[in-house]
Amino acid sequence: MSDLFTEYGEDEDRREGFSDAFTLQREVVPEQVEFDSPTAAASEIKRVARAFGADLVGITRLDPRWLYTEKFSDLSGTARPNDIPMDLDSVIVTAQAMDYELVRTVPSALSGAATGLGYSHDALVVLSLAQYIRNLGYRAIASMNDSALAIPMALSAGLGEYSRLGLLITKEFGPRVRLGKVFTDLPLDFDQPIQFGVKEFCDTCSRCADACPVGAIPTGPPSTERHNESNLKGVKKWSVDGEACFGYWAAQNSDCAICMRVCPYNKDYSRWWARLGQRLAGTPLRGLMLWLDVKLKFGERVKPKDWWARATDQGPSSA
């Protein structure tokens, strides 16, 4: 579905949601709905975002460091200015969970369904939420991969912590999320960053780096090293060699998320033992959690045919 939104519109040189922000919105209504406070507004927006299907939602102030200075059209091969107005100073960040069982089949064409569904749910949520805000009389622009770096904004909005594999780790779904953004001038209270031990755990764990087929994930401590122009300048962190990573994707001709699959935070957190393991990972007993994760063979690949066999064994849905 996200691809259909991307391909829709009169300007064939736009890829909305991936290179360009969405323009598929009705006009802002002329009269604004007043809220008692930014706190009340933030509470309503979060409730509505969840009603539209957001699995996680947080709010942060727009930080211009994370906006792209310009955008690139992969159709015409030209650059264009970033058209996000700086006075849209509130950013609502949403996260959509990817299917745990599908991710276990990575790398495979089947696992691409988890990615596609994540993007499709993401598009539905941010477009619906942006239009809701515009119906309240405030400007709002829906965005997915375009316009700005989503992970720094998600960190600032309190959705999770940064990790060795270069992804956001959430308490609820680990790294298995797709992120969306809505830029707005609606005055909102902002959330604060959170910590639950991911940095300390990643200091001791290198399962993602060890499993990466092209060695794109660093094995050492965070640093300011840049592999190529795809990395940020002057930020001390674990930086993934994105060009090596994507080159492997292209060579495979299907999605790769091996790092996500093998990450010890990639669990089904509806299970009590998964929640217990996460708590252990945030304590000095993190080494025990990592040992158990390896011993119990979490992160091992499930063959796509086995996924299909289990689905067949369950029989037709009763819904």
C-alpha positions in Angstrom: 0.0 0.0 0.0 2.8 2.4 0.8 4.1 2.0 -2.8 0.6 3.0 -4.2 0.8 6.2 -2.2 4.3 6.7 -3.5 3.3 6.3 -7.1 0.1 8.4 -6.8 0.0 12.1 -7.8 0.4 14.4 -10.7 4.2 14.9 -10.3 5.8 11.7 -11.5 9.2 12.9 -10.1 8.0 12.6 -6.4 8.3 9.5 -4.3 6.1 10.5 -1.4 6.9 8.8 1.9 10.4 7.8 0.7 12.0 10.8 -0.9 9.3 13.4 -0.4 6.8 14.2 2.3 3.2 13.4 1.6 1.0 15.9 -0.2 -2.2 13.7 -0.2 -4.0 15.9 2.3 -7.1 18.1 2.4 -6.6 21.8 3.2 -6.2 23.1 6.8 -9.6 24.2 8.1 -9.8 28.0 8.7 -10.8 27.9 12.4 -8.5 26.4 15.1 -9.7 24.2 17.9 -8.3 25.5 21.2 -6.8 23.2 23.8 -6.6 23.9 27.5 -2.8 23.3 27.4 0.0 21.7 25.3 -0.3 18.8 27.8 -4.0 18.3 26.9 -3.3 18.5 23.2 -0.5 16.0 23.4 -2.8 13.6 25.3 -5.4 13.8 22.6 -3.0 13.4 19.8 -1.5 10.3 21.3 -4.9 8.8 21.9 -5.9 9.5 18.3 -2.6 8.2 16.9 -3.2 4.9 18.7 -6.8 4.8 17.5 -5.5 5.1 14.0 -3.2 2.1 14.6 0.1 3.5 15.9 1.8 0.9 18.1 4.0 3.5 19.7 3.8 7.3 19.7 6.0 10.1 21.2 6.4 13.8 20.7 9.6 15.9 20.4 10.7 19.4 19.4 11.9 19.8 15.9 15.7 19.7 15.9 17.1 21.2 12.6 20.2 19.0 12.9 18.1 16.0 11.8 16.5 17.6 8.8 18.0 16.8 5.4 19.6 19.9 3.9 18.1 18.8 0.5 16.4 15.8 -1.0 17.4 13.7 -4.0 15.0 12.5 -6.7 16.1 9.0 -7.8 13.9 9.4 -10.9 15.3 12.5 -12.4 18.7 12.3 -10.6 18.4 15.9 -9.3 18.5 17.5 -5.9 15.7 19.6 -4.5 15.3 21.8 -1.4 13.8 20.2 1.8 10.4 21.8 2.0 9.6 21.2 5.7 8.9 24.6 7.2 10.9 25.3 10.3 7.9 26.8 12.2 6.4 23.3 12.3 8.3 22.9 15.5 6.5 19.8 17.0 7.3 16.3 15.6 5.0 13.4 16.4 6.9 10.2 16.0 5.1 6.9 15.5 6.3 3.3 15.4 4.7 0.3 13.7 5.6 -3.2 14.8 6.8 -5.7 12.2 5.5 -9.2 12.4 7.8 -11.3 14.7 7.3 -14.7 12.9 7.9 -13.2 9.5 11.1 -11.5 10.7 12.3 -14.9 11.9 12.5 -16.0 8.2 15.1 -13.2 7.3 16.6 -13.1 4.7 13.8 -14.2 2.4 11.2 -12.8 0.0 8.6 -13.8 2.6 10.2 -11.6 5.3 9.7 -8.7 2.9 6.0 -8.9 3.8 6.9 -7.8 7.3 8.7 -4.7 5.9 5.9 -3.9 3.4 3.2 -4.2 6.0 5.2 -2.0 8.4 5.5 0.7 5.7 1.8 0.3 4.7 0.6 0.7 8.3 3.0 3.6 8.8 1.5 5.4 5.8 -2.1 4.9 7.0 -1.3 6.2 10.5 0.7 9.3 9.6 -1.6 10.4 6.8 -4.7 9.9 9.0 -3.0 11.7 12.0 -1.8 14.6 9.8 -5.3 15.1 8.4 -6.9 14.9 11.9 -4.6 17.8 13.0 -5.4 19.8 9.8 -9.1 19.3 10.6 -8.3 20.9 14.0 -7.0 24.0 12.1 -3.3 23.4 12.4 -0.7 22.7 9.8 0.6 19.2 9.6 2.8 17.2 7.2 3.0 13.4 7.1 6.4 11.9 6.6 8.0 8.4 6.6 11.6 7.9 5.4 11.8 11.3 3.8 12.8 14.8 4.9 14.6 14.0 8.2 16.4 11.3 10.2 13.7 9.3 12.1 15.9 7.6 14.6 17.3 10.7 16.4 13.7 12.0 16.6 12.4 8.7 18.0 15.1 8.8 20.6 14.3 12.3 21.6 10.6 11.4 21.7 11.2 8.6 24.2 10.4 5.6 22.0 13.6 3.7 22.8 17.4 3.6 22.8 20.1 3.5 20.1 21.9 0.2 19.4 25.0 -1.3 17.8 23.1 -2.4 14.8 22.2 1.3 14.1 18.5 0.8 14.8 16.1 2.0 17.5 15.5 -0.5 20.2 12.0 -0.2 21.8 10.9 -1.8 25.1 7.8 -3.2 23.4 9.2 -4.7 20.1 13.0 -4.5 20.2 14.4 -3.3 16.9 11.4 -4.6 14.9 9.7 -1.3 14.1 9.1 1.1 11.2 9.0 4.8 12.1 6.8 7.6 10.8 6.7 11.4 11.6 4.2 14.2 11.5 5.5 17.8 11.6 3.0 20.3 13.0 2.6 23.7 14.4 0.1 22.4 17.0 1.6 23.3 20.4 2.3 20.1 22.2 4.2 18.9 25.3 7.3 17.0 24.5 8.4 13.6 25.8 11.9 12.9 27.2 14.5 10.3 26.1 14.5 7.0 28.0 17.2 4.5 29.0 16.7 0.8 29.9 20.2 -0.6 29.5 20.5 -1.0 25.7 23.8 0.9 25.5 25.4 -1.3 28.2 24.1 -4.5 26.7 25.4 -3.6 23.2 28.8 -2.9 24.8 29.0 -6.6 25.6 27.0 -8.1 22.7 28.1 -8.3 19.1 25.6 -10.8 17.7 24.5 -8.4 15.0 28.0 -7.6 13.9 29.1 -11.2 13.9 26.1 -12.2 11.8 26.3 -9.5 9.2 27.4 -11.1 5.9 29.3 -8.0 4.7 30.7 -6.8 8.0 28.7 -3.6 7.8 28.2 -3.4 11.6 31.0 -2.2 13.8 32.5 -4.5 16.5 34.2 -1.9 18.6 33.0 0.9 20.9 31.0 3.9 19.5 33.2 6.3 17.6 33.1 9.2 15.1 34.4 7.0 12.3 32.6 7.5 9.0 32.6 4.7 6.4 31.4 7.0 3.6 29.2 10.0 3.0 26.2 8.0 4.1 27.3 8.5 7.7 26.7 11.5 9.9 29.6 13.9 10.7 30.8 14.6 14.2 28.4 12.2 16.0 30.0 9.6 18.3 27.9 6.4 17.9 27.9 3.0 16.3 27.8 3.8 12.6 26.7 1.1 10.1 28.3 1.0 6.6 25.0 1.7 4.9 26.5 1.3 1.4 27.9 -2.1 2.1 24.6 -3.1 3.8 22.4 -1.9 0.9 24.8 -3.5 -1.7 24.1 -6.8 -0.1 20.4 -6.2 -0.2 20.7 -5.5 -4.0 22.8 -8.6 -4.6 20.3 -10.7 -2.7 17.4 -9.2 -4.6 15.3 -9.4 -1.4 15.2 -7.9 2.0 17.9 -8.5 4.5 17.5 -7.8 8.2 19.7 -10.5 9.7 20.9 -8.1 12.3 17.3 -7.5 13.4 16.6 -11.2 13.5 19.6 -12.2 15.7 19.3 -9.2 18.0 18.6 -10.5 21.6 16.1 -7.7 21.9 14.1 -9.1 19.1 11.5 -11.1 21.1 7.7 -11.5 21.3 7.2 -9.4 24.5 3.7 -10.8 25.0 5.7 -13.7 26.6 6.6 -13.3 30.3 10.1 -14.8 29.8 10.9 -12.3 27.1 10.0 -9.4 29.4 12.2 -11.1 32.1 15.1 -11.4 29.7 14.8 -7.7 28.8 15.0 -6.8 32.5 18.1 -9.0 32.9 19.7 -7.2 29.9 19.4 -3.9 31.7 21.3 -5.2 34.8 24.8 -6.5 35.6 23.3 -10.0 34.8 23.2 -9.0 31.1 26.0 -11.6 30.4 23.6 -14.3 31.7 20.9 -13.1 29.4 23.2 -13.2 26.4 24.4 -16.7 27.3 20.8 -17.9 27.6 19.9 -16.2 24.3 22.7 -18.1 22.5 22.1 -21.4 24.4 18.4 -21.4 23.6 19.1 -20.6 19.9 17.0 -17.4 19.7 17.7 -15.6 16.5 18.1 -18.7 14.4 16.5 -18.5 10.9 13.2 -20.2 10.3 12.9 -21.5 6.8 10.0 -19.9 4.8 8.6 -23.4 4.1 8.3 -24.0 7.8 6.4 -20.7 8.3 4.0 -21.8 5.6 3.7 -25.3 7.0 2.7 -23.8 10.4 0.2 -21.6 8.8 -1.3 -24.5 7.0 -1.4 -26.7 10.2 -3.4 -24.0 12.0 -6.2 -24.4 9.4 -8.5 -21.6 8.1 -9.2 -18.6 10.3 -12.5 -18.7 12.2 -12.9 -14.9 11.7 
